[in-house]
Amino acid sequence: MHIFLGSLLALASLHQPAPPAEQPAKAKPLALFDGKTTKGWHTYLKPTAEPAWTVVDGALQLNPQAPGQGDLVTDGEYENFELELEWK
């Protein structure tokens, strides 16, 4: 019995955890906004960005008094991403 337990203990001490899985390579960052135009963006359920959305000092801005308001969304669809943004 002592030999069996000793052998089991020796085998258990040889066990090594599996190496960590390789992380997929990170994709090159993609800029969604050029800082100059609304190119690449549209108002939700519209083909283009409505006139209430403009670019002012390098930032997208909504004029709440202008006609054509609505949510601004990108033309592309994305999944499994990390979003980094600046908010003014």
TIMI-2910 file (N, C-alpha, C, CB; in pm, 1 decimal, decimal comma, always signed):
<rs>
+----------+----------+----------+----------+----------+----------+----------+----------+----------+----------+----------+----------+------+
!      n_x !      n_y !      n_z !     ca_x !     ca_y !     ca_z !      c_x !      c_y !      c_z !     cb_x !     cb_y !     cb_z ! resn !
+----------+----------+----------+----------+----------+----------+----------+----------+----------+----------+----------+----------+------+
!    +82,1 !   -119,5 !     +0,0 !     +0,0 !     +0,0 !     +0,0 !    +86,3 !   +125,6 !     +0,0 !    -93,2 !     +0,0 !   +120,1 !  Met !
!   +195,5 !   +125,0 !    +79,1 !   +283,9 !   +239,9 !    +86,1 !   +352,2 !   +266,2 !    -48,2 !   +388,2 !   +219,0 !   +194,8 !  His !
!   +383,5 !   +156,6 !   -119,8 !   +448,1 !   +172,5 !   -250,7 !   +350,5 !   +237,8 !   -348,3 !   +496,9 !    +35,0 !   -305,8 !  Ile !
!   +224,6 !   +193,6 !   -342,7 !   +122,6 !   +249,9 !   -432,2 !   +103,7 !   +399,4 !   -405,3 !    -11,9 !   +175,4 !   -414,9 !  Phe !
!    +88,4 !   +438,2 !   -280,2 !    +70,9 !   +579,3 !   -245,8 !   +194,9 !   +661,4 !   -281,8 !    +40,0 !   +593,9 !    -96,6 !  Leu !
!   +311,9 !   +605,3 !   -260,0 !   +435,4 !   +674,5 !   -295,6 !   +445,1 !   +694,8 !   -446,5 !   +556,9 !   +596,2 !   -245,0 !  Gly !
!   +406,3 !   +593,6 !   -523,4 !   +409,0 !   +604,1 !   -669,9 !   +307,4 !   +706,8 !   -717,4 !   +380,8 !   +467,0 !   -735,2 !  Ser !
!   +190,0 !   +706,8 !   -658,4 !    +85,5 !   +802,2 !   -695,5 !   +130,5 !   +944,9 !   -664,7 !    -46,1 !   +770,3 !   -621,2 !  Leu !
!   +193,0 !   +964,8 !   -551,6 !   +243,3 !  +1096,6 !   -514,7 !   +353,4 !  +1141,4 !   -610,5 !   +295,5 !  +1095,6 !   -370,4 !  Leu !
!   +441,8 !  +1051,0 !   -650,6 !   +549,6 !  +1084,4 !   -744,1 !   +491,2 !  +1122,9 !   -879,8 !   +647,7 !   +965,5 !   -759,5 !  Ala !
!   +392,7 !  +1049,7 !   -926,6 !   +329,3 !  +1080,9 !  -1054,8 !   +256,5 !  +1215,3 !  -1048,6 !   +231,1 !   +969,3 !  -1094,6 !  Leu !
!   +190,5 !  +1242,2 !   -938,9 !   +116,8 !  +1367,4 !   -924,6 !   +212,2 !  +1487,3 !   -923,8 !    +32,7 !  +1365,3 !   -795,8 !  Ala !
!   +331,2 !  +1469,3 !   -869,1 !   +425,5 !  +1581,4 !   -864,3 !   +485,6 !  +1610,5 !  -1001,6 !   +537,0 !  +1552,2 !   -764,1 !  Ser !
!   +477,6 !  +1517,3 !  -1095,3 !   +529,5 !  +1538,0 !  -1230,4 !   +430,2 !  +1611,8 !  -1320,4 !   +565,5 !  +1404,5 !  -1292,8 !  Leu !
!   +308,3 !  +1618,8 !  -1277,3 !   +204,4 !  +1684,5 !  -1359,4 !   +234,9 !  +1833,7 !  -1375,2 !    +63,6 !  +1665,4 !  -1295,4 !  His !
!   +229,2 !  +1881,2 !  -1498,8 !   +248,8 !  +2023,2 !  -1526,2 !   +122,4 !  +2076,9 !  -1591,1 !   +373,5 !  +2047,2 !  -1617,3 !  Gln !
!    +84,2 !  +2197,0 !  -1555,0 !    -35,6 !  +2253,7 !  -1618,0 !    -11,4 !  +2277,8 !  -1767,0 !    -76,4 !  +2385,8 !  -1548,5 !  Pro !
!   -117,5 !  +2277,5 !  -1842,0 !   -108,5 !  +2301,3 !  -1985,9 !    -59,5 !  +2443,5 !  -2010,7 !   -245,8 !  +2277,6 !  -2055,0 !  Ala !
!    +19,2 !  +2463,0 !  -2116,0 !    +63,7 !  +2600,0 !  -2145,7 !    -56,0 !  +2687,1 !  -2183,5 !   +168,8 !  +2600,2 !  -2260,2 !  Pro !
!    -46,5 !  +2816,2 !  -2159,3 !   -159,9 !  +2903,9 !  -2192,8 !   -186,1 !  +2902,9 !  -2343,4 !   -133,1 !  +3048,7 !  -2144,2 !  Pro !
!   -312,9 !  +2912,9 !  -2377,7 !   -350,3 !  +2916,0 !  -2518,5 !   -295,5 !  +3043,3 !  -2582,9 !   -504,4 !  +2908,0 !  -2535,0 !  Ala !
!   -256,8 !  +3031,7 !  -2708,3 !   -205,6 !  +3149,3 !  -2779,6 !   -316,6 !  +3250,3 !  -2798,8 !   -145,4 !  +3109,7 !  -2915,9 !  Glu !
!   -281,9 !  +3376,0 !  -2774,4 !   -377,4 !  +3484,3 !  -2797,0 !   -376,0 !  +3519,2 !  -2945,1 !   -343,7 !  +3609,5 !  -2709,5 !  Gln !
!   -493,2 !  +3541,0 !  -3004,9 !   -493,4 !  +3580,6 !  -3145,4 !   -425,6 !  +3716,0 !  -3162,6 !   -637,1 !  +3585,5 !  -3200,1 !  Pro !
!   -361,2 !  +3733,0 !  -3276,0 !   -292,8 !  +3859,7 !  -3303,3 !   -394,9 !  +3972,7 !  -3309,0 !   -212,6 !  +3852,2 !  -3436,0 !  Ala !
!   -359,0 !  +4085,8 !  -3249,6 !   -449,4 !  +4200,9 !  -3251,4 !   -449,0 !  +4263,1 !  -3390,3 !   -408,5 !  +4305,9 !  -3144,4 !  Lys !
!   -565,8 !  +4299,4 !  -3435,2 !   -577,9 !  +4364,9 !  -3564,7 !   -529,2 !  +4509,0 !  -3554,8 !   -723,6 !  +4360,3 !  -3614,8 !  Ala !
!   -490,4 !  +4562,4 !  -3668,0 !   -446,8 !  +4701,6 !  -3673,3 !   -565,2 !  +4790,6 !  -3636,8 !   -390,5 !  +4738,0 !  -3814,7 !  Lys !
!   -544,0 !  +4892,8 !  -3554,6 !   -654,7 !  +4982,4 !  -3518,5 !   -720,0 !  +5044,5 !  -3642,1 !   -604,8 !  +5093,1 !  -3425,2 !  Pro !
!   -848,7 !  +5059,7 !  -3634,3 !   -926,4 !  +5116,3 !  -3744,1 !   -989,5 !  +5245,9 !  -3695,8 !  -1035,2 !  +5016,1 !  -3794,8 !  Leu !
!   -958,8 !  +5356,2 !  -3761,6 !  -1018,7 !  +5485,3 !  -3725,8 !  -1156,8 !  +5493,4 !  -3789,4 !   -928,6 !  +5605,2 !  -3772,2 !  Ala !
!  -1259,5 !  +5514,0 !  -3708,2 !  -1396,3 !  +5523,5 !  -3759,4 !  -1432,7 !  +5665,8 !  -3799,9 !  -1494,4 !  +5473,4 !  -3655,0 !  Leu !
!  -1356,6 !  +5762,8 !  -3753,4 !  -1389,1 !  +5903,1 !  -3778,2 !  -1263,8 !  +5974,4 !  -3825,1 !  -1447,2 !  +5971,2 !  -3651,0 !  Phe !
!  -1275,1 !  +6047,9 !  -3937,9 !  -1158,1 !  +6116,8 !  -3992,9 !  -1135,8 !  +6255,7 !  -3932,6 !  -1172,5 !  +6129,1 !  -4142,4 !  Asp !
!  -1226,3 !  +6302,9 !  -3849,4 !  -1211,0 !  +6432,1 !  -3784,3 !  -1247,7 !  +6550,6 !  -3871,9 !  -1071,5 !  +6447,6 !  -3738,1 !  Gly !
!  -1295,2 !  +6522,8 !  -3995,4 !  -1325,7 !  +6630,8 !  -4088,3 !  -1465,3 !  +6621,8 !  -4148,9 !  -1224,6 !  +6632,2 !  -4197,6 !  Lys !
!  -1513,0 !  +6499,8 !  -4168,8 !  -1641,9 !  +6480,8 !  -4236,9 !  -1723,0 !  +6373,3 !  -4165,7 !  -1620,8 !  +6442,6 !  -4385,9 !  Thr !
!  -1845,7 !  +6355,5 !  -4210,7 !  -1930,1 !  +6247,7 !  -4158,0 !  -1921,1 !  +6124,1 !  -4247,6 !  -2077,1 !  +6294,5 !  -4146,0 !  Thr !
!  -1818,3 !  +6118,4 !  -4332,4 !  -1798,0 !  +6002,4 !  -4419,7 !  -1783,9 !  +5876,9 !  -4334,1 !  -1672,5 !  +6021,6 !  -4510,3 !  Lys !
!  -1855,0 !  +5771,1 !  -4371,0 !  -1851,1 !  +5647,0 !  -4294,3 !  -1958,4 !  +5638,5 !  -4186,8 !  -1716,9 !  +5631,6 !  -4231,1 !  Gly !
!  -2043,9 !  +5739,9 !  -4179,5 !  -2149,9 !  +5747,0 !  -4078,7 !  -2282,5 !  +5779,0 !  -4147,0 !  -2116,8 !  +5853,8 !  -3970,2 !  Trp !
!  -2390,1 !  +5737,6 !  -4085,1 !  -2523,8 !  +5774,1 !  -4133,5 !  -2619,8 !  +5781,1 !  -4015,5 !  -2574,9 !  +5672,1 !  -4239,7 !  His !
!  -2726,0 !  +5855,0 !  -4035,2 !  -2831,4 !  +5859,9 !  -3934,2 !  -2907,8 !  +5728,2 !  -3942,3 !  -2927,2 !  +5983,8 !  -3955,7 !  Thr !
!  -2941,7 !  +5672,2 !  -3828,8 !  -3009,5 !  +5542,9 !  -3822,5 !  -3130,2 !  +5540,0 !  -3916,5 !  -3053,7 !  +5512,5 !  -3678,4 !  Tyr !
!  -3135,9 !  +5437,7 !  -3999,4 !  -3241,1 !  +5413,0 !  -4097,9 !  -3243,4 !  +5516,7 !  -4210,7 !  -3375,3 !  +5410,9 !  -4029,0 !  Leu !
!  -3135,7 !  +5589,2 !  -4229,3 !  -3121,1 !  +5685,7 !  -4339,0 !  -2993,5 !  +5650,2 !  -4414,9 !  -3116,5 !  +5835,0 !  -4285,4 !  Lys !
!  -2984,2 !  +5688,4 !  -4542,5 !  -2864,0 !  +5652,8 !  -4619,5 !  -2740,2 !  +5737,6 !  -4586,4 !  -2893,9 !  +5665,4 !  -4766,1 !  Pro !
!  -2759,2 !  +5857,7 !  -4534,7 !  -2646,9 !  +5946,7 !  -4502,3 !  -2670,7 !  +6010,5 !  -4365,8 !  -2629,1 !  +6056,6 !  -4611,8 !  Thr !
!  -2570,7 !  +6086,0 !  -4323,1 !  -2585,4 !  +6160,8 !  -4197,8 !  -2676,0 !  +6279,9 !  -4223,7 !  -2446,5 !  +6207,2 !  -4141,9 !  Ala !
!  -2776,4 !  +6295,7 !  -4141,6 !  -2869,6 !  +6407,3 !  -4156,3 !  -2799,5 !  +6539,9 !  -4125,1 !  -2992,3 !  +6388,0 !  -4064,0 !  Glu !
!  -2853,3 !  +6652,1 !  -4172,9 !  -2786,4 !  +6781,8 !  -4155,4 !  -2770,8 !  +6827,0 !  -4010,3 !  -2861,9 !  +6885,9 !  -4229,8 !  Pro !
!  -2841,8 !  +6768,3 !  -3919,1 !  -2824,9 !  +6806,1 !  -3778,4 !  -2687,6 !  +6762,3 !  -3726,5 !  -2936,9 !  +6743,9 !  -3692,1 !  Ala !
!  -2625,1 !  +6665,2 !  -3793,2 !  -2493,3 !  +6617,7 !  -3754,0 !  -2386,8 !  +6688,7 !  -3835,9 !  -2482,5 !  +6465,2 !  -3771,4 !  Trp !
!  -2293,1 !  +6754,7 !  -3768,7 !  -2184,1 !  +6824,5 !  -3835,1 !  -2053,1 !  +6794,6 !  -3762,1 !  -2211,2 !  +6977,4 !  -3839,9 !  Thr !
!  -1944,2 !  +6835,5 !  -3824,7 !  -1811,8 !  +6823,3 !  -3761,1 !  -1768,2 !  +6962,8 !  -3721,4 !  -1705,6 !  +6755,4 !  -3857,2 !  Val !
!  -1740,9 !  +6982,2 !  -3593,2 !  -1697,5 !  +7111,2 !  -3539,7 !  -1569,9 !  +7087,7 !  -3459,1 !  -1809,9 !  +7177,7 !  -3451,0 !  Val !
!  -1463,3 !  +7154,9 !  -3497,8 !  -1333,6 !  +7141,9 !  -3428,5 !  -1290,9 !  +6995,9 !  -3413,7 !  -1340,9 !  +7207,3 !  -3290,2 !  Asp !
!  -1309,2 !  +6916,6 !  -3518,8 !  -1264,9 !  +6777,5 !  -3517,8 !  -1352,0 !  +6681,8 !  -3440,2 !  -1130,2 !  +6770,7 !  -3463,7 !  Gly !
!  -1473,2 !  +6724,0 !  -3403,2 !  -1563,6 !  +6638,3 !  -3326,6 !  -1701,5 !  +6634,7 !  -3392,7 !  -1575,0 !  +6687,9 !  -3180,4 !  Ala !
!  -1766,9 !  +6520,0 !  -3384,7 !  -1904,4 !  +6511,0 !  -3432,5 !  -1994,3 !  +6585,8 !  -3335,0 !  -1949,7 !  +6362,3 !  -3447,7 !  Leu !
!  -2084,2 !  +6666,6 !  -3390,2 !  -2171,4 !  +6747,0 !  -3304,5 !  -2313,9 !  +6742,5 !  -3358,9 !  -2120,6 !  +6893,9 !  -3295,3 !  Gln !
!  -2409,4 !  +6730,3 !  -3268,2 !  -2551,2 !  +6731,5 !  -3302,5 !  -2609,2 !  +6868,0 !  -3266,8 !  -2628,0 !  +6617,3 !  -3229,0 !  Leu !
!  -2674,9 !  +6930,0 !  -3363,3 !  -2745,9 !  +7054,9 !  -3339,1 !  -2890,7 !  +7016,8 !  -3309,7 !  -2734,7 !  +7154,7 !  -3462,3 !  Asn !
!  -2936,4 !  +7028,5 !  -3185,1 !  -3070,7 !  +6984,0 !  -3149,6 !  -3182,2 !  +7068,7 !  -3211,2 !  -3085,0 !  +6984,3 !  -3000,9 !  Pro !
!  -3149,7 !  +7187,7 !  -3259,9 !  -3252,3 !  +7271,5 !  -3322,9 !  -3262,0 !  +7245,6 !  -3473,8 !  -3222,2 !  +7419,8 !  -3297,3 !  Gln !
!  -3165,8 !  +7179,7 !  -3532,3 !  -3165,7 !  +7156,3 !  -3677,2 !  -3258,1 !  +7040,3 !  -3713,0 !  -3022,6 !  +7127,7 !  -3727,3 !  Ala !
!  -3313,8 !  +7042,2 !  -3834,4 !  -3395,9 !  +6929,8 !  -3879,2 !  -3306,8 !  +6808,7 !  -3909,1 !  -3478,8 !  +6969,1 !  -4004,7 !  Pro !
!  -3366,1 !  +6692,3 !  -3908,1 !  -3293,1 !  +6571,1 !  -3943,6 !  -3213,3 !  +6511,6 !  -3830,3 !  -3202,4 !  +6599,2 !  -4055,9 !  Gly !
!  -3269,4 !  +6512,1 !  -3712,1 !  -3199,7 !  +6452,3 !  -3598,4 !  -3219,2 !  +6301,7 !  -3600,1 !  -3249,9 !  +6512,1 !  -3464,9 !  Gln !
!  -3136,6 !  +6234,2 !  -3527,3 !  -3146,6 !  +6089,1 !  -3512,8 !  -3013,1 !  +6034,5 !  -3466,2 !  -3189,7 !  +6022,1 !  -3645,7 !  Gly !
!  -3011,5 !  +5907,1 !  -3432,9 !  -2888,8 !  +5843,4 !  -3386,7 !  -2790,0 !  +5831,1 !  -3501,9 !  -2918,5 !  +5704,9 !  -3326,1 !  Asp !
!  -2664,3 !  +5857,0 !  -3474,7 !  -2559,0 !  +5845,2 !  -3574,4 !  -2491,9 !  +5709,2 !  -3556,6 !  -2455,2 !  +5961,9 !  -3561,8 !  Leu !
!  -2482,4 !  +5633,0 !  -3664,5 !  -2421,8 !  +5500,2 !  -3659,8 !  -2320,3 !  +5486,3 !  -3773,2 !  -2530,3 !  +5389,4 !  -3669,4 !  Val !
!  -2225,9 !  +5393,6 !  -3756,4 !  -2125,6 !  +5372,2 !  -3860,2 !  -2187,1 !  +5296,3 !  -3977,4 !  -2004,2 !  +5295,3 !  -3803,8 !  Thr !
!  -2127,0 !  +5314,4 !  -4094,5 !  -2172,1 !  +5240,4 !  -4212,2 !  -2134,1 !  +5092,7 !  -4201,1 !  -2112,2 !  +5301,3 !  -4340,2 !  Asp !
!  -2025,0 !  +5063,1 !  -4133,1 !  -1979,4 !  +4925,6 !  -4118,6 !  -2041,2 !  +4857,0 !  -3998,0 !  -1829,1 !  +4921,8 !  -4107,8 !  Gly !
!  -2034,3 !  +4724,3 !  -4000,4 !  -2078,0 !  +4643,8 !  -3886,5 !  -1955,9 !  +4573,8 !  -3829,7 !  -2188,8 !  +4540,4 !  -3927,5 !  Glu !
!  -1945,2 !  +4570,1 !  -3698,7 !  -1826,5 !  +4516,9 !  -3633,3 !  -1868,2 !  +4420,5 !  -3523,4 !  -1739,3 !  +4630,9 !  -3575,9 !  Tyr !
!  -1778,3 !  +4326,6 !  -3493,5 !  -1801,7 !  +4235,5 !  -3381,7 !  -1668,7 !  +4202,3 !  -3316,6 !  -1873,9 !  +4106,1 !  -3428,5 !  Glu !
!  -1673,5 !  +4166,7 !  -3191,9 !  -1555,1 !  +4129,4 !  -3116,0 !  -1448,2 !  +4238,7 !  -3125,8 !  -1499,5 !  +3995,0 !  -3166,3 !  Asn !
!  -1478,9 !  +4355,2 !  -3071,2 !  -1389,9 !  +4469,8 !  -3084,8 !  -1368,8 !  +4539,4 !  -2951,7 !  -1445,1 !  +4568,1 !  -3186,6 !  Phe !
!  -1265,8 !  +4621,4 !  -2948,4 !  -1240,2 !  +4710,0 !  -2835,6 !  -1260,0 !  +4851,3 !  -2886,8 !  -1095,7 !  +4689,2 !  -2775,1 !  Glu !
!  -1346,0 !  +4926,6 !  -2823,2 !  -1376,0 !  +5062,9 !  -2865,0 !  -1300,9 !  +5161,1 !  -2776,1 !  -1528,1 !  +5090,1 !  -2859,9 !  Leu !
!  -1228,6 !  +5251,0 !  -2839,8 !  -1158,7 !  +5356,4 !  -2767,5 !  -1206,2 !  +5488,4 !  -2826,0 !  -1001,7 !  +5341,1 !  -2777,8 !  Glu !
!  -1250,5 !  +5579,0 !  -2739,2 !  -1302,0 !  +5705,6 !  -2789,4 !  -1270,6 !  +5819,3 !  -2694,6 !  -1451,3 !  +5696,6 !  -2812,0 !  Leu !
!  -1283,0 !  +5939,0 !  -2748,3 !  -1269,7 !  +6060,0 !  -2668,1 !  -1406,1 !  +6127,6 !  -2667,0 !  -1157,7 !  +6155,9 !  -2724,6 !  Glu !
!  -1446,7 !  +6176,3 !  -2552,7 !  -1577,3 !  +6240,0 !  -2534,3 !  -1554,1 !  +6383,0 !  -2489,8 !  -1665,1 !  +6162,5 !  -2430,5 !  Trp !
!  -1615,9 !  +6476,3 !  -2559,2 !  -1601,5 !  +6617,6 !  -2520,6 !  -1731,5 !  +6668,0 !  -2463,6 !  -1558,6 !  +6704,7 !  -2640,9 !  Lys !
+----------+----------+----------+----------+----------+----------+----------+----------+----------+----------+----------+----------+------+
</rs>
